[in-house]
Amino acid sequence: MSNIFTDTLAWIEDPAHWTGRSGIPVRLLEHLEYSGLVLVIAAAIAIPLGLYIGHTGRGRVVAVGVAGALRALPTLGLLVLFALIAGSGLMPPVWALVILTVPPLLAGTYAGISSVDRDVVDAARAMGMTELQILFDVELPNGLQVMFGGIRTAVLQIIATVSVVAYLPLGGLGRYLFDGLVLQDFPRMLAGSLLIAGLAIAVDLVLAGVQRLLLSPGLSPETPGGRKATTDLTAVAPAPAAVQGGNT
Amino acid sequence: MEWILSNSGMILERAGQHMVLALVPMVLGLVISIPLAQLARISPALRTVVLTASSLLYTIPSLALFIILPPLLGTRILDPLNVIVALTIYAVALLVRAALDAFDSVDEDLRQAAVAMGYKPWPRFLQVDLPLSLPVLFAGLRVVSVSNISLVSVAALLGVGNLGMLFTDGLQRTFVTEVVVGIMAILVLALVMDAVLVLMERLLTPWTRAADAAGPSPAVSAGIVADVRVHAGGGS
């Protein structure tokens, strides 16, 4: 048993696997590139839509229904279908991934905005804030905690699914799994898997850190005292972080 | 259509394998996460440990987990057991949180009333806590059911038999019909399973029907939000 792990460790440590076209840095960068591309496109679609639905409450039933139905779509099936219909290359799998990423992002954004206490929103409106000010200065900072849940779920899903993209075949860390499978080279497969798992955990930790930085201190669960009171305070004095939050 | 008819035996067999691989982990996950959630309720420290561990495990991508497990379990890479264990881990990660929310949702006054009426801890748990937490628990189960049914197909990449085989085979033969049939079959399985869970919830919680008439059930949106929430808590 321990043999496999020492072999895998040796594989990862081998300097030959750290250089060249199929070296670990190149594969890692490919993995991050694909993931970043998918995230940017999906966010550009899902976040404005989620903000709109969350703020106005319009189209909520449709959005929740569509997002729920899309969640049942099998990742692998969609990837293969796009590859067969639209041909090889980078973009077909990217679009398939975008379709899979929009639902969790949309649901998270929508859920975040609508999780904000309606009394707080009404108070902001009564104070004379415009609808846009309410959305970006009140609802967004207060809903950020829940929104980040959606963003982190979406990012993890992208990183996981990009590993499957190597099957099509494209680059990314998933290459090690499928090359290893063909070559019956188990240490290579295990090394690839550990790298993917490590990448997912590292990215999630970074996002958790960003979440902590962006989150208004008044909303932090660690803040002692009544949570209601601090929520109201943040509504009156919106955190500057809110503006950055919209661009994630 | 012709292709479906002439291959219906194969499709049904794959669908059967698919359901076993998706449902066994769901049941195992439920059985494991209920005591785990009860354990987490003992103290805030235990709660943090359980929630952090489960969200960490949930972070590991499925394809990677399918390959990391064999050397740990001493199984072969083709062994369906790897898929069952991996999906059980995800099911536990999602359901522990749902079960915690579910038990938290039971009114403390009701619990006290049951104690005052002379319920011993076990009967109280089985006859008061558990039934009352079912709506929230079922919202979690519905999320697990959909995500498991979709995730099982990834295991086909490693050669474990299920409906995902229609995708790998379809790609090799550049045969779109087969892929579309696979997607449809998986969607149907997910829908049927969801309907079964809704029906089961309705049968098991007859008292909620009166409340249902008053307004739309929160379970639908709760299900959507549930998987988002795995990471919403962050380190807390």
Chai-1 contact restraints between the chains, C-beta under 6 A:
chainA,res_idxA,chainB,res_idxB,connection_type,confidence,min_distance_angstrom,max_distance_angstrom,comment,restraint_id
A,I4,B,P71,contact,1.0,0.0,6.0,A-B,restraint_1
A,V64,B,S221,contact,1.0,0.0,6.0,A-B,restraint_2
A,V64,B,I224,contact,1.0,0.0,6.0,A-B,restraint_3
A,G68,B,I224,contact,1.0,0.0,6.0,A-B,restraint_4
A,R71,B,V146,contact,1.0,0.0,6.0,A-B,restraint_5
A,A72,B,V146,contact,1.0,0.0,6.0,A-B,restraint_6
A,A72,B,L187,contact,1.0,0.0,6.0,A-B,restraint_7
A,A72,B,A190,contact,1.0,0.0,6.0,A-B,restraint_8
A,P74,B,S150,contact,1.0,0.0,6.0,A-B,restraint_9
A,P74,B,S153,contact,1.0,0.0,6.0,A-B,restraint_10
A,P74,B,I186,contact,1.0,0.0,6.0,A-B,restraint_11
A,L76,B,S153,contact,1.0,0.0,6.0,A-B,restraint_12
A,L76,B,V154,contact,1.0,0.0,6.0,A-B,restraint_13
A,L76,B,G164,contact,1.0,0.0,6.0,A-B,restraint_14
A,L76,B,F167,contact,1.0,0.0,6.0,A-B,restraint_15
A,G77,B,F167,contact,1.0,0.0,6.0,A-B,restraint_16
A,G77,B,G182,contact,1.0,0.0,6.0,A-B,restraint_17
A,G77,B,I183,contact,1.0,0.0,6.0,A-B,restraint_18
A,V80,B,F167,contact,1.0,0.0,6.0,A-B,restraint_19
A,V80,B,L171,contact,1.0,0.0,6.0,A-B,restraint_20
A,V80,B,V179,contact,1.0,0.0,6.0,A-B,restraint_21
A,L81,B,V179,contact,1.0,0.0,6.0,A-B,restraint_22
A,L84,B,T174,contact,1.0,0.0,6.0,A-B,restraint_23
A,L84,B,V176,contact,1.0,0.0,6.0,A-B,restraint_24
A,A107,B,I224,contact,1.0,0.0,6.0,A-B,restraint_25
A,A107,B,V228,contact,1.0,0.0,6.0,A-B,restraint_26
A,G108,B,V228,contact,1.0,0.0,6.0,A-B,restraint_27
A,A111,B,V225,contact,1.0,0.0,6.0,A-B,restraint_28
A,V146,B,A232,contact,1.0,0.0,6.0,A-B,restraint_29
A,G149,B,V228,contact,1.0,0.0,6.0,A-B,restraint_30
A,G149,B,R229,contact,1.0,0.0,6.0,A-B,restraint_31
A,G149,B,H231,contact,1.0,0.0,6.0,A-B,restraint_32
A,G149,B,A232,contact,1.0,0.0,6.0,A-B,restraint_33
A,G150,B,V228,contact,1.0,0.0,6.0,A-B,restraint_34
A,R152,B,H231,contact,1.0,0.0,6.0,A-B,restraint_35
A,T153,B,D227,contact,1.0,0.0,6.0,A-B,restraint_36
A,T153,B,V228,contact,1.0,0.0,6.0,A-B,restraint_37
A,T153,B,H231,contact,1.0,0.0,6.0,A-B,restraint_38
A,L156,B,T59,contact,1.0,0.0,6.0,A-B,restraint_39
A,A160,B,P61,contact,1.0,0.0,6.0,A-B,restraint_40
A,S163,B,P61,contact,1.0,0.0,6.0,A-B,restraint_41
A,S163,B,L63,contact,1.0,0.0,6.0,A-B,restraint_42
A,Y167,B,L157,contact,1.0,0.0,6.0,A-B,restraint_43
A,M189,B,I67,contact,1.0,0.0,6.0,A-B,restraint_44
A,S193,B,A64,contact,1.0,0.0,6.0,A-B,restraint_45
A,S193,B,I67,contact,1.0,0.0,6.0,A-B,restraint_46
A,S193,B,I68,contact,1.0,0.0,6.0,A-B,restraint_47
A,I196,B,P61,contact,1.0,0.0,6.0,A-B,restraint_48
A,I196,B,A64,contact,1.0,0.0,6.0,A-B,restraint_49
A,A197,B,I60,contact,1.0,0.0,6.0,A-B,restraint_50
A,A197,B,A64,contact,1.0,0.0,6.0,A-B,restraint_51
A,A200,B,T59,contact,1.0,0.0,6.0,A-B,restraint_52
A,A200,B,P61,contact,1.0,0.0,6.0,A-B,restraint_53
A,I201,B,T59,contact,1.0,0.0,6.0,A-B,restraint_54
A,D204,B,T59,contact,1.0,0.0,6.0,A-B,restraint_55
A,A208,B,G234,contact,1.0,0.0,6.0,A-B,restraint_56
A,Q211,B,G234,contact,1.0,0.0,6.0,A-B,restraint_57
A,P221,B,S236,contact,1.0,0.0,6.0,A-B,restraint_58
